[in-house]
Amino acid sequence: MLARIACILVSNGLVWKHQRHFGIGALRKLGMRNKGMERGIQTEARYLVEFFRSKDGRAVDPSFPIVHAVSNVICAVVFGHRFSLEDETFCQLIEAFSCMVAFANSYFHYVCELLPWVAELLPGPQLKASYSCEFIRSFIRQEIKTHRERGKIGEPEDFIDLYLDQIEKTKNIPNSTYDEDNMVQSVFDLFLGGSETTATTLRWALLYMMAYPDVQEKVQKELDAVLSPSHLVCYEDRKRLPYTNAVIHEILRFGSIVLITIPRQAVKDTTVLGYGLPKGTLIMANIDSTLFDPEYWETPHQFNPGHFLDKDGNFVTREAFLAFSAGHRVCLGEVLAKMELFIIFCSLLKAFKFTPPEGVKEVNTEVIFGGTMKPHPYKLCAVPR
């Protein structure tokens, strides 16, 4: 089902080229590489810190506040505004996305993809996911309508404004792929791709900090040594925080939340490792195999930030680090995701020590298998430092 509604993620040909090119340009114009985007992330990090502080160290499930914070970053980019934690419509939007993702992660979804007749016998789960999808699309169309009525053509403030401008500029061009349907799907893709994966990675990040308290302590020692208590974390700080940067990259590697890439298609007859692939062959790359390859990683099945540090403690990149895929279809929001992970992770670790609730003897780091590899539901205590 998800494959049939994605525009940037799984389309190909002219539609993919146009929509991806526009998406990259729009994100750059909106500040993906400058202070504008960073300020939005810092705002959400602050709200997240305030949420945990309000719990006074009591055990809490971090899932919803994390999803709320990450989703609001995308909302600011796409819609031009954020939503409060109490906003009922926004809560319904997040719930709808969660329902869709849960269906996509379920074994039932994979069975339906292989045996479509199963969905006809047991339509309930697929119908629920379809209703969620339609709710999201209706929400996006309402936002587009509001933007049209606001009349910001020529003065774009967000992704929808930029797309409406693009529709106007290309309305007389034959074969233009810029229309409202593709805009809805592009917004859908940005929201799905920009919230689900980053939120899941942050959930793994806090879980690993509880599971590896020695790592958490080293991160906090580095943060304390480099950043003043009043310092507002910015992405540029990563250059002064090599160990913390290495920990974040190791979370991405070890968490490996997407095992297999979105399907690709061979555009011509080719040969890979001696195997002939005719033009049109669907290809699904196993990213997980590179992230755990013993030829490239010293201790692939251990959580080891040293994978991203040289002998002098400097941060180093690794050729086999393909957490965001590679090639022309590398993740559109890689830079945004890295900014979010760094700023939110550092802001939280500056403010709190994360510990398991009283009575929890062992942290469960096993995965729930699906389209994205999620941790089992858990609670934590955010103890103010």
C-alpha positions in Angstrom: 0.0 0.0 0.0 2.7 2.5 0.9 4.5 2.0 -2.4 1.4 3.1 -4.2 1.2 6.5 -2.5 4.9 7.6 -2.5 6.0 10.2 -5.0 9.6 11.0 -4.2 10.4 7.7 -2.4 9.5 5.1 -4.9 8.5 6.8 -8.2 10.8 6.7 -11.2 11.4 8.4 -14.6 10.3 12.0 -15.2 8.1 12.2 -12.1 11.0 11.2 -9.8 13.5 13.5 -11.5 11.2 16.5 -11.3 10.0 15.9 -7.7 13.4 15.0 -6.2 15.1 18.0 -8.0 12.4 20.3 -6.7 12.5 18.7 -3.2 16.3 19.2 -2.8 16.1 22.8 -4.1 13.1 23.6 -1.8 14.9 22.3 1.3 18.0 24.3 0.5 15.9 27.5 0.1 14.1 26.8 3.4 17.4 26.6 5.2 18.4 23.0 5.4 22.0 24.0 5.4 21.8 27.3 7.4 20.7 28.8 10.7 17.0 29.0 9.8 16.5 25.2 10.0 18.7 25.0 13.0 16.6 27.4 15.0 13.5 25.3 14.4 15.3 22.2 15.7 16.6 24.1 18.7 13.0 25.1 19.5 11.8 21.5 19.4 14.8 20.4 21.5 13.9 23.0 24.1 10.2 21.9 24.3 11.4 18.3 24.6 13.7 19.2 27.5 10.8 21.0 29.2 8.6 18.0 28.8 11.1 15.7 30.5 11.8 18.2 33.2 8.1 18.4 34.0 8.2 14.7 34.9 10.6 15.3 37.8 12.5 12.1 37.2 9.4 9.9 37.1 9.3 7.0 34.7 7.8 8.0 31.3 7.5 6.5 27.8 9.5 8.9 25.5 7.9 7.8 22.3 5.1 10.4 21.8 7.1 13.5 22.9 10.0 12.4 20.6 7.6 11.8 17.7 6.0 15.2 18.4 9.3 17.1 18.4 10.6 15.5 15.2 7.2 15.8 13.4 7.1 19.5 14.4 10.4 20.1 12.7 8.9 18.8 9.4 5.7 20.7 10.0 7.7 24.0 10.3 9.4 23.2 7.0 6.3 22.0 5.1 3.4 23.9 6.6 5.3 26.9 8.0 4.1 26.4 11.7 4.4 24.0 14.6 1.6 22.4 16.7 1.3 22.2 20.4 1.3 18.9 22.3 -2.3 19.4 23.1 -3.5 20.1 19.5 -6.2 17.5 18.9 -5.9 17.5 15.1 -2.1 17.1 15.2 -2.4 14.2 17.7 -4.8 12.6 15.2 -2.2 13.2 12.4 0.5 11.5 14.4 -1.8 8.6 15.3 -2.7 8.2 11.6 1.0 8.0 10.6 1.6 5.6 13.5 -1.2 3.4 12.3 0.2 3.4 8.7 3.7 2.6 9.9 2.5 -0.1 12.2 0.7 -1.7 9.3 3.7 -1.4 7.0 5.8 -3.0 9.8 3.4 -5.9 10.3 3.8 -9.4 9.0 0.2 -9.1 7.7 1.3 -6.4 5.3 4.1 -8.6 3.8 1.6 -11.5 3.5 -0.8 -9.2 1.6 2.0 -8.0 -0.7 2.8 -11.6 -1.6 -0.8 -13.0 -1.5 -3.2 -10.1 -2.3 -6.2 -12.4 -1.9 -5.5 -12.5 1.9 -6.4 -8.8 2.1 -9.8 -9.6 0.5 -10.5 -12.3 3.2 -9.2 -10.2 6.1 -9.6 -6.5 5.0 -9.7 -4.9 8.5 -6.0 -4.0 9.0 -5.6 -2.7 5.4 -8.8 -0.7 5.6 -7.7 0.9 8.8 -4.3 1.8 7.3 -6.1 3.2 4.2 -8.4 5.4 6.3 -5.3 6.7 8.1 -3.7 7.4 4.7 -6.8 9.3 3.5 -6.9 11.3 6.8 -3.3 12.5 6.2 -4.0 13.4 2.6 -7.1 15.3 3.6 -5.1 17.1 6.3 -2.4 18.1 3.7 -5.0 19.3 1.2 -6.6 21.5 3.8 -3.2 23.0 4.5 -2.7 23.6 0.8 -6.2 25.3 0.6 -5.2 27.5 3.5 -1.9 28.4 1.8 -3.8 29.3 -1.4 -6.2 31.5 0.4 -3.3 33.2 2.2 -1.9 34.1 -1.2 1.9 34.0 -0.6 2.8 33.4 -4.3 6.1 35.1 -4.9 6.8 35.3 -1.2 7.3 31.6 -0.2 7.6 30.8 3.5 7.5 27.0 3.5 7.5 24.0 1.2 3.8 24.3 0.2 4.3 28.0 -0.8 7.3 27.0 -2.9 5.4 24.2 -4.6 2.4 26.5 -5.4 4.9 28.9 -7.0 6.3 26.0 -9.0 2.9 25.0 -10.3 2.3 28.6 -11.4 5.6 28.8 -13.2 5.2 25.5 -15.0 1.4 25.6 -15.8 2.1 26.2 -19.5 4.9 23.6 -19.9 3.9 20.3 -21.6 4.4 17.2 -19.5 4.9 19.2 -16.3 4.7 16.9 -13.2 3.9 19.8 -10.9 0.3 19.6 -9.8 -1.6 19.3 -6.5 -1.7 15.5 -6.5 2.1 15.3 -6.7 2.4 18.1 -4.1 0.2 16.1 -1.7 2.3 13.0 -2.2 5.6 14.9 -1.9 4.5 16.5 1.4 3.4 13.0 2.5 6.8 11.6 1.6 8.6 14.4 3.4 6.5 13.9 6.5 6.8 10.1 6.6 10.5 10.0 5.7 11.4 13.0 8.0 9.6 11.9 11.1 9.4 8.1 11.4 13.1 7.2 10.9 14.5 10.1 13.0 12.1 9.6 15.8 12.9 5.8 15.9 16.6 6.6 15.9 16.2 8.9 18.9 14.2 6.2 20.7 17.2 3.9 20.1 19.6 6.6 21.2 18.0 7.0 24.7 17.6 3.3 25.1 21.3 2.8 24.3 22.3 5.5 26.8 20.5 3.5 29.5 22.0 0.2 28.3 25.5 1.6 28.1 25.8 4.1 31.0 29.6 4.3 30.6 29.0 5.7 27.1 26.4 8.1 28.4 28.9 9.3 31.1 31.7 9.9 28.5 29.3 11.9 26.3 28.3 14.1 29.2 31.9 14.7 30.3 32.7 15.8 26.8 29.6 18.1 26.7 30.5 19.6 30.1 34.1 20.2 29.1 33.3 21.9 25.7 29.9 23.6 26.1 29.0 26.1 28.8 25.7 25.4 30.7 23.9 28.2 29.0 25.2 27.3 25.5 22.5 26.6 22.9 23.6 23.4 21.0 24.2 24.0 17.3 25.2 21.6 14.5 28.6 23.3 14.2 29.4 22.0 17.8 29.9 18.5 16.3 33.4 19.5 15.2 34.3 20.1 18.8 32.6 17.0 20.2 34.3 14.1 18.4 33.2 11.4 20.9 29.6 12.6 21.0 29.5 12.7 17.2 31.0 9.2 17.1 28.3 7.9 19.5 25.5 9.3 17.3 27.0 7.7 14.2 27.3 4.4 16.1 23.7 4.6 17.2 22.8 4.9 13.5 25.0 2.0 12.6 24.2 -0.3 15.4 20.5 0.6 15.4 20.3 -0.1 11.6 16.6 0.8 11.5 16.2 0.2 7.8 17.5 -3.2 6.7 16.7 -3.0 3.0 16.4 0.0 0.7 13.3 1.0 -1.1 13.2 -1.0 -4.4 15.4 0.3 -7.3 15.1 -0.7 -10.9 17.9 -1.4 -13.4 17.7 1.1 -16.2 19.7 -1.1 -18.5 21.1 -4.6 -18.8 23.9 -4.8 -16.3 26.1 -7.3 -14.3 26.6 -7.2 -10.5 29.1 -9.6 -8.9 28.8 -11.8 -11.9 25.0 -12.0 -12.0 23.2 -10.7 -15.0 20.4 -8.2 -14.3 18.2 -7.5 -17.3 16.8 -4.0 -17.7 13.7 -3.5 -15.5 14.9 -5.8 -12.7 13.8 -4.7 -9.3 16.7 -4.4 -6.9 16.6 -4.2 -3.1 20.0 -3.5 -1.5 20.8 -4.9 1.9 22.1 -1.9 3.9 22.3 -4.0 7.1 25.0 -6.1 5.5 27.3 -3.2 5.1 26.7 -1.8 8.6 27.7 -5.2 10.2 30.3 -6.4 7.7 33.3 -7.7 9.7 35.6 -6.7 6.9 34.9 -3.0 7.6 34.1 -2.9 11.3 36.3 -4.1 14.1 33.5 -5.2 16.4 30.4 -5.2 14.1 28.0 -6.8 16.6 29.0 -4.6 19.6 28.0 -1.0 20.4 31.4 0.6 19.9 31.7 4.4 19.3 35.4 3.7 18.6 34.4 2.6 15.1 34.2 6.4 14.3 37.3 7.5 16.1 41.0 7.4 15.1 43.8 6.6 17.5 44.0 10.2 18.5 40.3 10.4 19.3 39.3 12.4 16.3 36.1 11.7 14.5 36.4 9.8 11.2 33.9 8.8 8.6 33.7 5.2 7.3 33.2 4.0 3.8 30.8 1.3 4.9 28.6 3.7 6.8 25.5 3.7 4.5 22.8 4.4 7.0 21.2 6.9 4.6 21.7 4.7 1.5 23.9 5.9 -1.4 23.8 7.0 -5.0 21.2 9.2 -6.7 18.5 8.1 -4.3 20.4 8.8 -1.1 18.1 10.0 1.6 16.7 13.4 0.6 16.7 14.6 4.2 20.1 13.2 5.4 21.5 16.6 6.4 18.2 17.5 8.2 18.2 14.2 10.0 21.8 14.5 11.2 21.1 18.1 12.4 18.1 16.9 14.4 19.8 13.9 15.9 22.8 15.9 17.0 21.0 18.9 18.4 18.2 17.0 20.2 20.5 14.3 21.5 23.1 16.7 22.9 20.4 19.0 24.4 18.9 16.0 26.2 22.2 14.6 27.4 23.3 18.1 28.6 20.1 18.3 30.8 19.5 14.8 32.0 21.0 11.5 33.1 18.8 8.8 31.6 18.3 5.7 33.8 15.9 2.7 33.8 12.9 2.9 36.1 13.3 1.4 39.5 13.1 -2.4 39.5 14.2 -2.8 35.8 17.3 -5.0 36.0 18.1 -5.3 32.3 17.5 -3.0 29.4 15.9 -4.8 26.4 17.8 -3.9 23.2 16.1 -6.5 21.0 14.4 -5.2 17.9 10.8 -5.4 16.7 11.2 -6.5 13.1 9.4 -4.5 10.4 9.8 -1.9 7.7 11.8 0.0 10.4 13.5 -1.8 13.2 12.0 -0.4 16.4 12.9 -1.0 20.0 10.3 -2.7 22.3 8.2 -0.1 24.2 10.1 1.1 27.2 10.1 3.7 30.0 12.9 5.8 31.3 13.7 8.3 34.0 15.2 11.6 33.0 17.1 12.7 36.1 18.0 16.4 36.0 21.8 17.0 36.1 
